[in-house]
């Protein structure tokens, strides 16, 4: 289901598409695959922390492409990698 011979970008695209086709909301799918660095954020809302903790039991956080741009036909979504450390143009 996931392209193992392609780039990081193609693999993350495959994974998000798989989750969305399985019925997951696109925003939730993105945050399951590419969560922020949430573990040491003491100010995070407890419900959001619970979501990330639950999601982390099912999928390892993606440290792939530095910048991600997604369009769904309705939304344009742009974000940096989960650590936000690498430059993206």
Secondary structure, DSSP 8 states (H G I E B T S, - for coil): ---SSS-HHHHHHHHHHHHHHTT--HHHHHHHHS--S-TT-TTS-HHHHHHHHHHHTTS------SEEEEE-SS-EEEEE-TT--S---
